[in-house]
Amino acid sequence: MALKALNPAISWRSKPVLPVEELPALKLSLRRSACPPAPFAVGGHVAARIAAGDGGFGGPVASGEAVSTNAVRKNVDLATLGNLCVDIVLGVPRLPPASKGERQAYMEQLAASPPDKKFWEAGGNCNLAIAAARLGLSCFTLGHVGDEIYGNFLLDALQDENITFVGMSENADGGARSAGYETLLCWVLVDPFQKHGFCSHADFNEEPAFSWMSKLTEEAKMGIQQAKILFCNGYAFDELRPNIIASALDCAICAGTTVFFDPGPRGKTLLHGTPEEQKALELLMRQSDVLLLTSDEAESLTGIKNPIRAGEDLMNRGVRTKWVIIKMGSKGSMLINRSTVACAPAFKVNVVDTVGCGDSFTAAVAFGFLHGMPEVTTLALANAVGGATATGYGAGRNVAHLSTVLELLKQSNLNEDDKFWNKLIEESSLINETLLLSKASINGQNDRLIRIPFSNVVFELLTKFDTARERSTIRS
């Protein structure tokens, strides 16, 4: 049977992003921590409602909507939860040993003398926030940083990117003014073959790094209520108690804030972690609107090797899930929803460093979600932003600028592999039609596969960003 070609004009709902200068004036503390006005009191508990068997929170909020079920004005595009750290990026002759004890000794040896500031970089969720800000989204970062040189460095880096820091430290007791209160450091070690190793003090503690934090602060709740999207990943469990993470999820749902969750490598360990960790992981997997995983992570959480089938399984388990996004490195990415599967090959790029690529990818997914972009267009942009970041060295302030992303889109150098995609589709027993981003209009013999011309997607994305830049120029 001939393959169907889809060639419509691609469009999305217009959701102009508020520029930073048009955000409401936020009263900042001396440490630049935002305290937005409280719109309403947060109530309800996710865990209790799941246990009661209703699992429900009304109908899911439509993608891109800017007003919650509680009529709260959403004036921030994206808020990240926890995972704020300073990366110390060092070249080493060999990566640290595998055993926990030897790794800890290795790290303590590195930390014995403070590294030169030229090796410091904003890390963790700062990567996502910076990448999102460079796409034009307004961002909050919720978390804790210490009142020392590393914390000040991190706050300066965020401020330079017009990102607002919202502190979560108001309930710290006097005993917290110790090493446990300091900014988290993550040692990013790069060997001569450009392979990476990561280690931090959080890797060697049974308790979360900020175990002194007992509850979600009112300041953090207010930040979540004002955000259109709350992003959380598995690394948040290294810092925050599971009850705080569950409270943030509850707050977001009550406020009509869309929840993005990326379990990351920690997903597998959380699946077999403490009862509290397992419960919080289950809540996030079922109650998040958008799940983002690598194909390996999807397999580890579902036991299903085929990424399409694994994504469908996660979708079926979810109560509120709208999108499940599977990242497959140099092959590309796919997005599974209730009715379709969208696939997009990656771009061919000269890879310099992969740190921060996943965070950059997620920033673009958030952009596409908020702007109501078609799924395959969202994936194309996400692959481009992630690929553009891979062409530079390091993450943080080194993630891709928009100009690099647009140039990559213009080059249109896709890593197309029909055999790979056809095999995945054949093994998945899909009933729904599958969309595949392609430079070819018609090819193959699968009547369920609809090719989306890449030229159409590029034209729409370039037009979108050109229009946004023109508006920004006129406004300034």
SVG drawing of the C-alpha trace seen along z (x, -y; Angstrom):
<svg xmlns="http://www.w3.org/2000/svg" viewBox="-14 -50 60 57">
<polyline fill="none" stroke="black" stroke-width="0.4" points="0.0,0.0 1.2,-3.5 2.4,-5.6 0.2,-8.6 1.8,-12.0 0.5,-14.8 1.3,-18.3 -1.0,-20.8 0.0,-24.2 1.2,-23.7 -0.2,-26.1 -0.5,-26.5 -2.4,-28.6 -0.8,-31.9 0.4,-32.3 2.8,-35.3 5.2,-35.0 5.4,-37.8 8.8,-39.5 10.6,-39.8 10.0,-43.5 6.2,-42.9 6.1,-40.5 4.6,-41.8 7.1,-43.6 8.3,-41.0 9.7,-42.1 13.1,-40.6 15.0,-39.8 18.7,-40.6 19.4,-37.2 17.3,-37.9 14.6,-35.4 11.2,-36.2 8.1,-36.3 5.1,-36.7 1.7,-37.7 -0.3,-34.7 -3.4,-34.2 -5.1,-31.6 -4.5,-29.0 -3.3,-25.6 -5.4,-22.7 -5.8,-19.0 -3.3,-16.2 -2.5,-14.1 -1.5,-11.0 -4.7,-11.0 -6.8,-11.3 -5.0,-8.5 -5.3,-6.3 -9.1,-7.1 -9.3,-5.6 -10.7,-8.7 -7.3,-9.4 -9.1,-12.3 -8.5,-16.0 -11.2,-16.9 -10.3,-17.2 -6.7,-17.9 -5.8,-21.4 -5.6,-22.0 -2.0,-22.6 -1.0,-26.2 -3.8,-27.5 -2.7,-30.4 -5.5,-30.5 -5.9,-27.8 -9.1,-26.2 -8.8,-28.6 -8.6,-31.7 -5.0,-32.4 -3.2,-34.5 -0.2,-32.5 2.5,-35.1 5.5,-32.8 6.0,-30.2 8.2,-27.7 9.3,-26.9 11.8,-24.3 11.9,-22.4 15.2,-21.9 18.4,-20.5 20.3,-23.8 24.0,-23.2 27.4,-24.5 29.1,-22.1 32.9,-21.9 34.0,-20.7 37.5,-19.2 39.5,-17.2 40.9,-14.0 43.2,-11.3 40.6,-8.7 37.1,-8.6 36.6,-7.8 36.4,-4.2 33.1,-2.3 33.0,-1.4 31.2,-3.9 34.0,-4.2 36.7,-4.8 34.5,-7.3 34.0,-9.2 37.7,-9.3 38.3,-10.5 35.8,-13.3 37.2,-14.4 40.6,-14.5 39.3,-16.8 37.5,-19.0 40.5,-19.4 41.6,-22.5 39.0,-24.9 39.0,-24.7 39.7,-27.8 36.5,-29.8 37.1,-29.2 36.0,-25.6 32.7,-26.6 29.4,-26.5 25.7,-26.7 24.4,-23.1 21.3,-21.0 18.0,-22.6 19.9,-25.9 20.6,-24.2 16.9,-23.9 16.0,-27.3 18.7,-29.0 17.8,-27.1 14.1,-28.0 15.0,-31.7 17.0,-31.8 13.9,-30.6 11.9,-33.5 10.2,-31.8 10.0,-33.5 11.4,-31.3 11.5,-30.7 14.0,-28.3 12.7,-27.0 15.3,-25.6 18.1,-26.3 21.6,-27.8 23.9,-28.6 25.1,-32.0 28.7,-31.6 30.8,-32.1 29.2,-29.2 25.7,-30.3 26.4,-33.9 28.0,-32.7 24.8,-30.7 22.5,-33.6 24.6,-35.9 24.4,-33.4 20.7,-33.1 20.2,-36.9 22.3,-37.5 19.8,-35.3 16.8,-37.1 15.8,-34.0 14.2,-34.6 15.4,-32.5 12.7,-31.5 14.2,-30.4 12.9,-27.4 14.9,-28.0 12.6,-29.9 12.0,-27.0 15.7,-26.0 16.6,-25.8 19.8,-27.1 21.6,-23.8 21.2,-24.0 23.9,-26.7 26.5,-24.0 27.8,-22.0 24.3,-20.7 23.1,-24.2 25.8,-25.0 25.3,-25.1 25.5,-21.7 28.5,-21.0 28.6,-18.5 32.0,-17.3 31.7,-16.8 34.7,-14.8 35.8,-14.4 38.3,-11.9 40.5,-12.1 37.8,-10.2 35.1,-12.8 33.3,-10.3 31.7,-11.9 31.6,-10.9 29.5,-12.8 29.8,-12.8 28.6,-14.9 28.2,-14.7 24.5,-13.7 25.7,-10.4 27.1,-9.3 24.3,-10.3 21.3,-8.2 19.3,-11.4 18.5,-14.1 21.1,-16.9 18.6,-19.3 16.9,-17.0 16.6,-19.9 13.9,-21.2 10.6,-19.8 7.9,-21.3 7.2,-23.2 7.6,-26.9 4.8,-29.4 7.2,-31.3 7.7,-28.1 3.9,-27.5 3.3,-31.0 5.9,-30.4 4.3,-27.2 0.8,-28.8 2.0,-31.5 3.8,-29.1 2.2,-27.6 4.6,-24.6 6.3,-23.0 9.3,-20.8 10.7,-18.2 13.3,-15.5 14.5,-12.5 17.5,-14.4 15.2,-16.4 15.1,-13.4 18.8,-13.9 18.0,-17.2 14.4,-17.2 12.3,-14.8 9.7,-12.9 6.9,-14.6 8.1,-18.0 8.1,-16.8 4.6,-15.3 3.5,-18.6 4.8,-20.5 2.9,-18.2 -0.3,-18.7 0.2,-22.5 0.7,-22.4 -2.4,-20.3 -4.6,-22.5 -3.3,-25.6 -3.9,-24.3 -0.1,-24.2 1.0,-21.7 3.6,-19.2 6.6,-17.9 8.5,-15.0 11.7,-13.4 12.7,-10.5 16.2,-10.4 18.8,-7.8 17.4,-8.1 14.0,-6.6 15.4,-3.0 16.8,-3.5 13.6,-5.3 11.6,-2.4 13.4,-0.2 13.9,-3.0 12.3,-3.7 8.5,-3.3 8.2,-7.1 10.4,-7.4 8.4,-4.7 5.1,-6.4 6.3,-9.9 7.7,-8.3 4.3,-6.6 2.5,-9.9 4.7,-11.7 4.5,-9.0 0.7,-8.9 -0.2,-12.5 2.3,-14.4 1.0,-15.9 4.2,-15.3 6.7,-12.5 10.2,-12.6 12.5,-9.6 15.3,-8.0 14.5,-4.7 16.6,-2.9 14.8,-4.7 11.4,-3.8 12.5,-0.1 13.8,-0.1 10.4,-1.5 8.1,0.7 10.1,3.8 9.2,3.2 12.1,2.9 10.2,1.3 10.0,-2.4 6.6,-2.9 5.0,-0.1 6.8,-1.4 5.4,-4.9 1.9,-3.5 2.2,-1.6 3.2,-4.7 0.4,-6.7 -2.2,-4.0 -0.9,-4.0 -1.3,-7.8 -4.3,-9.6 -3.5,-13.0 -0.8,-12.1 -1.1,-13.9 2.3,-13.3 5.0,-10.7 8.2,-11.7 11.0,-9.1 14.5,-10.4 16.7,-8.1 20.0,-10.1 21.4,-10.2 18.3,-8.4 15.9,-11.2 12.8,-11.2 9.1,-10.3 6.0,-11.6 3.1,-9.3 -0.3,-10.6 -3.8,-9.1 -4.3,-9.0 -1.1,-9.3 2.7,-8.6 4.9,-11.3 8.5,-10.5 11.3,-12.9 14.9,-12.0 17.8,-13.8 20.0,-16.3 23.5,-15.3 25.8,-17.5 29.5,-17.5 29.1,-16.4 31.5,-18.2 29.8,-17.6 26.4,-16.0 26.1,-17.5 23.0,-19.7 21.5,-18.3 18.5,-16.6 17.8,-19.8 17.9,-21.9 15.6,-19.4 13.1,-19.7 13.1,-23.5 12.0,-23.3 9.3,-20.7 8.0,-23.2 8.0,-25.9 6.0,-23.8 3.5,-22.7 2.8,-26.3 2.4,-27.5 0.1,-24.7 2.5,-23.4 1.8,-20.1 3.6,-17.2 6.0,-16.5 6.9,-20.2 7.6,-20.3 10.0,-17.3 11.8,-18.9 12.4,-22.1 13.5,-20.0 15.9,-17.9 17.4,-21.1 17.9,-22.8 19.4,-19.6 21.6,-19.1 22.7,-22.7 23.8,-22.4 25.8,-19.3 28.0,-21.4 29.4,-23.4 31.4,-22.5 29.6,-22.3 26.2,-23.2 24.8,-26.1 25.7,-29.3 27.0,-27.3 23.7,-25.8 22.7,-26.8 21.5,-30.3 18.5,-30.7 20.7,-31.8 22.5,-28.4 19.2,-26.5 17.7,-28.4 20.9,-27.8 20.7,-24.1 17.0,-24.1 18.0,-25.9 20.6,-23.3 18.0,-20.6 20.5,-17.8 18.4,-15.1 19.7,-11.7 17.0,-9.8 16.9,-6.0 13.7,-4.5 14.7,-1.0 15.0,-2.0 11.6,-3.7 9.8,-1.0 11.2,1.7 10.0,-0.1 6.5,-0.6 6.3,3.1 7.3,4.4 4.9,2.1 1.6,3.6 0.3,0.0 -3.3,-0.6 -3.0,-4.4 -1.4,-6.1 2.2,-7.3 3.6,-10.6 7.2,-10.7 9.1,-13.9 10.9,-13.4 12.6,-15.3 10.9,-12.8 7.3,-13.2 6.3,-9.7 8.3,-6.5 7.7,-3.0 4.7,-0.7 3.1,-1.3 -0.4,-2.7 -0.3,-3.8 2.8,-5.9 2.2,-9.6 5.2,-11.6 5.3,-15.2 7.5,-17.3 10.4,-18.8 10.4,-21.9 6.9,-22.8 8.0,-22.5 11.2,-24.5 9.2,-27.3 6.7,-27.5 9.4,-27.5 11.5,-30.2 8.5,-32.3 7.4,-32.0 10.8,-33.1 11.2,-35.9 7.9,-37.3 8.8,-37.0 12.0,-38.9 10.3,-41.6 7.8,-42.1 10.7,-42.2 12.5,-44.9 9.4,-47.0 8.7,-46.7 12.3,-47.7"/>
</svg>
